[in-house]
Amino acid sequence: MEKEQIARINELARKKKTVGLSEAEAEEQAQLRAQYLREFRANMEATLQAVRVEQADGTYKPLVKREKLN
């Protein structure tokens, strides 16, 4: 995500706290936040896939994604 987009997210958040947002601005804010979260999650997933955990015998194994607990 570009710096300008992050700055716009912050600008809209400040405006929402002070004077409120129009419908168009609220929709823009929702879209920007959704894009930010998608990109953040993709980056975090890539980082976690690169992590290796050292086992007791000295070998390294990749992290395994757990199933969600209900």
N, C-alpha and C positions, 0 to 999 in steps of 0.2 A: 504494500500500500504506500502510496506516495505521501510525502510530508504535507502537501497541500490538502490532501483528503483528510489526514489526521487533524490538521489545523481546522478544517471545516467542521469536523465532528465536534471538536472542542468549542468552536465558535457557536454552533447550534446549541450545545449543552448550556453554555453561559447565557445565551439569549432565552432559552427555555426557563431558566431560573429567574430571570429578571422580568422580561416583558411577555414571554410566551411565544409560541410558534404558530405560524399559519399552517393550514392543512398541507400545503405543498412542502413547507419546510419540515414538518413532522415526518412526511413520507420520505423525503431526502435523508433525514437523520436515520430513519429505520433502515433504509437501503445501505447507507454508509456503514452503520454498525454491523449489519449482517455480513457485509463484505469483509469488514475488519475481523470479525469472529471466524469466518471461513478461512481466511488467510492465516490467522493466529493458530487455529487448530491444525491446519496443514503443516505449518512450520513446527509445531510441537510434536506432531506425529513423526515427522522426519527426524527430529532430534532424538526422540525415544527409540526409533528404529536403529539408530546408530549406537545406542548404549549397549555395552556388553557387561555382564555381571561375572565377576570372578568366583569360581566355585571353590570348594574346600580342597580339591585336588590340584588347583592351579590353572585349570582350563577356564575359558571364557565362553559364556553362552548368551545369546541375545535375550532381551526381555520378551516375555510372552504376554500377550494381551489377555487379561482375565475377563471372564463373562460377568455381566452386570449382576449384582446381587439384588434380589427383589425385596 
